[in-house]
């Protein structure tokens, strides 16, 4: 079982949170739409109150299944948000967690910046 998530300390820009000068509710809506459209992802649940999206992705015979969580944070009423992504895999020999995070973050960054 492996996992990977965005962090400011990661050197790769596609492994860092997406920070934009927009209110978190609008950014969450964009993240939700994108998670619904991600190839191979299955949207499992959306927590509107916590601004979290939970999806799964089948990674093939050797990759098992990944649970992917996208979370949006930011102060109320102030245009400043941060979007995080975490991938946790189980049941496989080859982890796709870094690739799952980078795939979402790169596409999301292009969408909102």
Secondary structure, 3 states (H helix, E strand, C coil): CEEEECCCCCCCHHHCCEEECCCHHHHHHHHHHHHHHCCCEEEEEEECCCCEEEEEEECCCCCCEEEEEEEEECCCCCCCEEEEEEEEEECCCCCCHHHHHHHHHHHHHHHHC
